[in-house]
Amino acid sequence: MWDWAVRALGVFWLVGGLVTLRALRQTRGLDAMIAALAGGVRRRDVVRAELLTLGAVLTTLSGFLLALLDRLAPAALFTNALVQAAWLFYAAREFPPEDDEDRIGRARVTNAFGVWLVGTGLVIAAEQFEIVRFEAFPVVEAVAGVAAVAVLVWQAFEIRAMRAMPGLDASPVADPTPEPGPYRQPVNVILAPEVGCWPLWDGDDGRNLDPWRLEIPEELRERIADFDGRVIESLDVDHPEGPSIVGREVAEGFAAEAIELTHALAGVYGEDAVAWRLPDPA
């Protein structure tokens, strides 16, 4: 009786994992478009896609092994619990709920994690107390492992392709007539996020600069893009005096980050060749 109850739980999670994988793949393009509208796909968007995909693959693998009563099922369940916990921690820091709908969705994810923990605990207890006997299926384990890795690699290529999507809000405004020949690199740079523009400007002629065409480190580009996105998201665009950062403490935090980024840019252009400016606090 208990064997079949555990098998049924495994089938439930197997189907749930497959459905989640399909849903993630279907919505990935939409997620990338939304991120692009916010200024470009940032590192946090990629990490989010990677963690959710890894969790879905582990859910599918755990369910499959549990349905077979395979000896590796408890370990797979526990590993997925760690991945889910990592996602919830990361989401709380990088994707805080913005409205009631987001809060309801996050609560459902948290509840699902609680159910997974309970199920994992029960399966481990059933194994330890020999209520359910788990068997070794080496060939099946090898095939399942290879299949899981193949899916992860395939999904990783698709997720990484998200980075190629530029910020849709910036393209038509920032560079409507691309310059012929090699991109003209700036000598003086200003960090100044604005709605509908790239966050960097040429200090000599006011040209809006695409960070992805500048000769700066990749990690610095991503930091600038992430900073730009968060500044734009914090703006009250309907403020009577123009787009303004909501909250003086938020503005002070952004100012500190802007100083750090200009120090990093100074490593490329020199201390006297960089500056920054931000919208006023509301």
SESE-122374 format. One record per residue (C-alpha): x, y, z. Coordinates in steps of 0.2 Angstrom, whole numbers, plus 5000, padded with zeros to 4 digits. Layout:
XYZ...
***
This chain:
500050005000501350125005502450084990501050134978500650294988502550344986502450294967500850404965501750554973503250524961502050514946501250684952502950764953503550694936502050764927502150934937503950944932503650914914502251044914503351174922504751144910503551164895502851324903504551404906505051374888503451444882503551604892505451634890505251734875503951844883505051864899506451924888505352044879504752114896506552124902507052214886505752344888506452384906508152424898508852254893509052074899510052084915511051954925509651934937508451884923509651754917509951684935508051684937507851574922509251464926508651424944506851394938507451284924508551184936507151164948505951104935507250974929507550914946505750904950505450794934507050684938506450664957504750614952505350484939506550404951505250414965503950324954505150184951505650184970507450204965508750224978509350394971507550474974507850534991509450624986508650704971507250764982508450844994509450924981507951004973507451064990509051154991508851234973507051294978507651374994509051464984507751524972506551594986508051674994508651754977506851804973506651894989508151994986508052034967506252014963505252084978503352074975502752234967500852214970499552104977499551984963501451964965501251934983499951804980501051714967502551714979501451644993500951504982502751464977503251464996501851355000502351234986504051234993503351185010502451045003504050984994504950985011503550885019503550765005505450745005505450725024504150585023505050495009506750495018505850435034505050295024506750245018507550255035506250155044506050035029504250065027504650075008506049985000507050074987508049974974509550004963509250024944510950074937510550074919508950174922509950294933511250324920509950354906508950474917510550564922511150584904509350644899509350774913511050844909510550854890508950954894509951064906511251104892509951124879509051254890510651334895510951384877509151454875509351554892511051624887510251684870509151794881510751914883510751954864509052044866509452234867508452354877506952394866506552554875508252624870508552574852507452694842507952844854509752824857510452784840509252814826510652834813512152714817513852784812514652714797516252614801516952564818516052624833516852794839517452764857517252904869518552994879517453064892515952974899514453024910513452894919511652964919510152844918508652914909506952844902507152784885509052804883510552704887511352754904513052814897513352984888514853054879515553194890516153294875514753294862513253224872513153064862512052934870513252774872512752594870513752504884513752344874514852434860516052514872517752434876517452404894517352234904515852124902515552124921515552314921514252324907513152204916513252304932512852464923511352384914510752314931510952484939510052574925508552454926508352484944508452674943507152674929506052564939506152684954505652834944503952934946503852984928502353084931503153204944502753384941504653424940505053284928505553094931506153084950506752944961505452894973506152914991507753004997508552855005508352764988509152904979510552914992510852724989510852744970512152894972513252774982513152644968513452784954515052834963515652644963515252624945516152784940517652724950517552564939517452674923518852774929519952624927519552624909519452814905520452894919519952984935519553154926518653074912517053014921515653084930513853044935512153124937510453054943508653114943508153214959507253124973505353154973
***
